[in-house]
């Protein structure tokens, strides 16, 4: 059996999944407004500059600290209740088409993401993929996050999860495909015979050129009118204004802090 492994954030969907669900987590009282602003800024920086392994480790540690004490079932409920409205507008049409092509060719389609299983699994079901691999948090006896992880599905651990699935399903990795936007996923891409860089950051773009890997650019969101009612222009403009204001506020605060420090 052949498979096609897809990274999630900025490969299948246009932004980080944790950022995408930020508004709903805030509405439910799980995170603060400041956390949303910082997450939006972090997404903006990673989108244009890429993220190093060290930076991703910092993000992971902060995320674990933030989620400590959250009720797992509550998180699952929020994700499932808001999945369509949050995710559908940010799915790349090219990714959706490519997933369909691989499935039509008889390949197993798998999402492999550093995001929590509570997000990755329902999102994978929504996308119609066959399997989803995500970060597995440690839960206490009361069903709450402990701030620790049992498996971190990122960097060099992605091919570990892929190899385990390959053994379980009889997948020929040398004949399989892997898609990602980030240099942190080079180990994942090296694990298959057909690596493809999608919207690559600078490091991955350079690596893809050196190794003659295929490069693809996903730019088109799914056409919502074909799937669900389109939000009004007024609503869309308001949302864009909130995001722009949040980024602007953070940058202004950071500039004032830098001047004070100097």
N, C-alpha and C positions, 0 to 999 in steps of 0.2 A: 504493500500500500504506500502511496505517496501522500504527502501532506503539504499544506500551505500555512505557515505560522505568521501571524500578524501581531506586531506591537499595536497598542491601542491609542495612546495619547499622541496626537499630532501625526498619526499614521492612518488610522481609520476614522478618528474624530478630530476636529480642528483645534481642540484645546485640551488641556489637562482635565481628566474626568473629575478630580477632586475640586478643581476650580468651577467646573460646570455645575456641580451640585451645591456649590457654596451658598447660594441664595436660599436654597431650601433648608440646608443645615442651620443657617442663621435664623430663618423664620421659626424653626423648631427649637431655637435656643441652645444649639450645640456649639456654635462658634460665635465670635464677636464680629462687629463691623470692621475693627482693625485687622482681624485675621483675613477677612475678605479682601481688603485693600492690598495687604501684603501678598496674598495669593495671586491677585490679578497682576501686580507688578512683577512677581516672580515668573508668571507665565509669559509676560511681555518680554522679559530679559531672556528667558530660555528660548523663546521663539526666534529671537534675532541673534543671539550669541551662542546658543547651545549650553549644555550643562556638563560640568566635569563630574567624575566619579565622587570627588570629595564634596562637591556642592550637593549632589543627590543624596549623599550620606547625611549631610546636615538637614536636608529637607525631610528625610526619613525619620531622623531622631526627633525633629520638631513635631512632625505629624503624630508620631507615637505618643509623645508627651501630651499633645492636644487631645487625643482620643481616649486617653486613660479615664476609665470610669463610665464611658458611653455604654448604653445598653445595645447589644448587638441586634436584637430583634427590632428595636426602634429604628436603627440605621437601615436595616433591610426594608422596613415598611416605607421609609421616606424615599428610598431609591426606587422601589417598585411603583409607588404612587405617582412619582414625578418623572419617571423614565422617558416616556414619550415626548413630553413637552420640553424636557431638558436636552435630550440627546439627539432627537431626530433632526433639529435644525443644524447641527454641527457635524453630521456624518458626511464624509466626502463621497460624492457620487461615484468617483472613480474607484474608491475602495469597495463600495457596495457592488459595483459591476464586476470588479475583480474577484470578490468573494463568490459571486454567482458563477463566474467562469470556472473557477477552481472546483466548485461543487459539481458543475455540469461535467467536468472532466473526470469526476470520480475521486477527487482528492479529499482527504479529511481536512477541514478548515478549523484552525485553532487560534484563539486569541491568547497571547502571552503578555501579561502586563504586570508592572510593579504595583498597580493600584490594588486596593483590597478586594478579596473575593466577593464581598458583599456588593460591590459595584460591578466587578468584571463579569460575574456569572449571569446576573439578569441582563446586563448589556449584551453579552454574547448570545443569550436566548433571543433578545430583541433583533439582533443582527442575523440570526439564523445560522450561526456557526455550529460546528459539531461538538467542540470542547472548549473550555475556558480555563486558563491557568493564571492565578493571581496570588498576591501576597496573603498568607494565612496568619491572622492575628491570634494571639493566645487569649483565651477567654476564661474568666474565673468561674467559680461554682454558681454565681448569681447571674451569669450570662453577660458580664460586663468586660470591656477591654482592660487588660492589665498593663498596657503600655509596652508589652513585649511581643515578639513575633515567633511563630513556630517555623515559618518558611518565608524568606524574603525573595520574591520572584523578580529579581532585577540583576543586571550586569552578568557576572559569571554564573549566577544561579539559574538563569533562564535555560541555558542548554542542559542543566541538570534535570529540570522539570521536563524538558523536551525529550531527553534520552529515556526517562522513566516512562513517558507516554509511548514513545516509540517501541519500547520493549513490551509494553502492555498490548499495543494495538498492531504490532508487526509492521511498523512504519520504516521505510527505507529513507533515512535522512539524506543520503547522498543524492537521491532523486527528488528531494523535497525543496520547498521554497521558504524564504523568510523575508519579511518586509519590516523596515524600521526607519525612523527619522534620525536616530541618535547614535553617536559614537559609543555610548555606554552599552549599546546592543551589538557591538561588533562580535562578542563571543557567541551570541545567538545566531548571527549571520554566518559565522565561520562553521557552525555546526551542520549546515546544509549545503547541498550542491549548487543551489541557485539563490544566492543572496541578492536582494534588491533594495537599494537605498531610496527611500521615499521622502521628499522634501528634506533632504539631509542637512544637518548642521554643518558647520565649516570643517570640523575634523572628519566627520563621516564622508563628506563630499570629496575631501582630499584622498581619503583611504579608498573610496570607490573608484576614483580616477586611477590611482596607483595599481589597484588590483583588477581593474577593468570589470567592475561590477556594474550591473544595469542600474540606471538611475531613472526614477519616475517622479513627476511632479503632480500632486493632487491639489486642485484649486477650487473645484466646483462643489458647493454644498448640494445635498439632496433637494430636489424641487418639492417644497412642502405642499404646493397645490395639488401634486399628484398623490399625496399620501394623507394630508390632513388640512383643515382650514388654515389659511395663511394669516398670521397676526397682522393687525392693522398697521399702516405706516406710522401712525401716531404712537402706537405701542412700541414698535421697533425703534423709533427715534428716541423715545424716552429711555429704553434700555441702553441704547448706545451712549446716550448722554450720561447715564449713571456710571457706566464703565469708564468713559473718558474723564469724568469728574473724579472718580476714585484714583485713577492713575495720576492725574494732575495734582490732586491733593497730596498723594504720597511723595511725588517728586518735589513739590514745594516744601513739604516738611523736611525731606532729606536735605534739600539745599540750605534751609535755615539751620539745620543741625550742623552741617559741614562748616558754614560760616561761623557759627558760635564756637565750634571746636577749634577753628584756626585763630 
